């Protein structure tokens, strides 16, 4: 294992997403051999048996795992629990700065429904240029959806996907306030579609640096779009050689029936390895 400084990875999910989280962590280790990682798992529904299994699994992958129960550090308002029937864990990425150790200065958030397929160090070392976040914008062939989201949220930039975010924790400790998130939920309840992502864009889009979706947040559903937009360059071979994160946005997920992306089989293969070769 390398003796260089570790890369700090943030994950959040409830118990139902533990199996895909295990697959994501396996892909992280497999495709970043020798890179030291510290994984910070923020949760709200702890299960002692599951957490012990996760610690054992992390040891097998040579990942340093820290599990933090959010309600021991932060009192979450009722609006986080009731809005839209989404799990409260979706907000933890925006609230992480004050529960992670003050010695941490940056962290890379990764959704559990993605695969890491290449080296993450270039993303980790990205110059944020004074911004608080770095995230990708999922673009189409036109800017129609950008215009719709700008009108809906009253913003003027791209609509950032919150599934992969490089975060400046020092800035977040000063700028991200629970009250701001609560007020946004209450004020714009009827206009928010994906609450945490909408909040990121409404409150912090001007403090977010755009990174390449093709490299760092490739939407598995839209492989044909990437191929068309690139003039045929970004085919399967290109993605496997260049793209570092394949994100299974939307539904169905690759572990659900009906998923038919070109990368579903890759995810299922990783899942099979995890289920048969690890405790």
HELIX and SHEET records of a PDB file:
HELIX    1   1 UNK A   15  UNK A   17  5                                   3    
HELIX    2   2 UNK A   18  UNK A   30  1                                  13    
HELIX    3   3 UNK A   48  UNK A   60  1                                  13    
HELIX    4   4 UNK A   70  UNK A   72  5                                   3    
HELIX    5   5 UNK A   78  UNK A   82  1                                   5    
HELIX    6   6 UNK A   83  UNK A   85  5                                   3    
HELIX    7   7 UNK A   88  UNK A   91  5                                   4    
HELIX    8   8 UNK A   96  UNK A   98  5                                   3    
HELIX    9   9 UNK A  121  UNK A  124  1                                   4    
HELIX   10  10 UNK A  144  UNK A  153  1                                  10    
HELIX   11  11 UNK A  169  UNK A  175  1                                   7    
HELIX   12  12 UNK A  178  UNK A  187  1                                  10    
HELIX   13  13 UNK A  195  UNK A  204  1                                  10    
HELIX   14  14 UNK A  205  UNK A  207  5                                   3    
HELIX   15  15 UNK A  213  UNK A  216  1                                   4    
HELIX   16  16 UNK A  220  UNK A  222  5                                   3    
HELIX   17  17 UNK A  223  UNK A  229  1                                   7    
HELIX   18  18 UNK A  236  UNK A  242  1                                   7    
HELIX   19  19 UNK A  264  UNK A  277  1                                  14    
SHEET    1   A 7 UNK A  64  UNK A  69  0                                        
SHEET    2   A 7 UNK A  37  UNK A  43  1                                        
SHEET    3   A 7 UNK A   7  UNK A  12  1                                        
SHEET    4   A 7 UNK A 106  UNK A 110  1                                        
SHEET    5   A 7 UNK A 160  UNK A 168 -1                                        
SHEET    6   A 7 UNK A 133  UNK A 137 -1                                        
SHEET    7   A 7 UNK A 208  UNK A 211  1                                        
SHEET    1   B 3 UNK A 114  UNK A 116  0                                        
SHEET    2   B 3 UNK A 245  UNK A 247 -1                                        
SHEET    3   B 3 UNK A 218  UNK A 219  1                                        
END                                                                             
